[in-house]
Amino acid sequence: MRYLLSHESQLFIRQNTLSIPALKRAAEWQGEEAVAHPSRFHMYRETIPTFMLYTELNVSAEELLRIRQELKLYWSQIDDLETVCRRLEETVPPPSNTV
């Protein structure tokens, strides 16, 4: 585990894959890369501050799994949006408005 989290290993990930390393120093490294990254590869730097925990959605882990399953059906074009939304409304209760 120590090796996988080491700078050496994380830098290898940064230089040879399209994955974002977990180690900030490796993620921000600049230099010669073995793979060509897309022009907006570093956009993650702009989006990471907007990330939130799923608990902030006010849904349980079980409800989140159900939502994910329904969305997979939509993304794979097995079901249309109306069908997925209808099933979600039936299976996932609306959030409570307690503040």
MOBEL-V430527 format. One record per helix or strand of 2 or more residues. SS is the DSSP state (2 for helix, 1 for strand). FROM is the first residue (numbers start at 1). LEN is the number of residues. If there is no record, write none. Layout:
# MOBEL-V430527
SS | FROM | LEN
SS | FROM | LEN
This chain:
# MOBEL-V430527
2 | 2 | 4
2 | 7 | 10
2 | 24 | 4
2 | 41 | 10
2 | 54 | 4
2 | 61 | 15
2 | 81 | 11
